[in-house]
């Protein structure tokens, strides 16, 4: 099995002047495989497309410079307009089959599957490139409606070749058992962006999942 990798998700709102230096510090660690721009309005709905495009235009070139896949949450229609590498779809977003038809075969499509084996099978059959399970722990990022457990990851690794992402309240302190259970990617947001030193937080997460050896 390939080593578990880091999948970093943005804060719900960013001010580019403040965020770009933090983003650059995280990317410069060389430990991030994927980044998802997940912007939300104050009421929790997806941010306006103009806002997402403006932020994407600023962040995508930096991700490309560091060979980090850049995905946009919710808005499949913005992938081509921004040059993003892919889209992450929730269960209430565009259907995966429609997104694949719109975007073609070369774009990454991920699908939220909560704690459902059935939804994961459906996503795979619909052409998803990865499935996301969670939440594994309570998180301040969003309200926890579904709870996933590590045995779900182990089961998925046994029966499926499609990569799986573990998400929800994951920190350097609790990431190891999730990675060991079979997560291909650990998705993190608050554990990095709320840290005093975002680069150090990224390295600590990487060490926890065995991506980077611990340092004395």
Order of alpha helices (4+ residues) and beta strands (2+ residues): beta-alpha-beta-alpha-beta-alpha-beta-alpha-beta-alpha-beta-alpha-beta-alpha-beta-alpha-alpha
